[in-house]
């Protein structure tokens, strides 16, 4: 499922000191999307980086809003064209990636992109952007608590739940590779802690 970090698929991205990136990463269900929404609602100079994805849109999702939805072949064509800063097959047959054009669009607006992405994708971004990047890993209080959160969604089968829990346990083992780790036991506190880290990084 996963590639070795910084393999030949990725070239060094040309860095501009003014171009900063915020990464919020976590296992599924740890709360990264809720924290990201909080930040985006509060700070207009932050902008959500819309990932590309090959999965089908869910109810209420729109192309170009939650994701840039595309076919698997179209995604692979983008890979061949070196259009991604990072990409991963996160689940079997489902590809996700960060388009270079998306980052450039946000920087062109004078804003800082916020990436809500998979753990391995986050590692690839961090390794390419170095000090231009702040990577924050959102960790659940425990795997058992994470399981309860995923079960409460009511959208998981026993098989998909087991897959997500196994993947989460694996991803938590990478938490030390990120700039900061925040344990999301209380969402309000986790939001405030994340906010403070970003303000310090951007000099706000």
Secondary structure, DSSP 8 states (H G I E B T S, - for coil): ----TT-TT-------TT--EEEEEESTTSSHHHHHHHHHHH-TTEEE--EEE-S---TT--BTTTEEE--HHHHHHHHHTT-EEEEEEEETTEEEEEEHHHHHHHHHTT-EEEEEE-HHHHHHHHHHHGGGEEEEEEEES-HHHHHHHHHHHT---HHHHHHHHHHHHHHHTTGGGSSEEEEESSHHHHHHHHHHHHHHHHT-
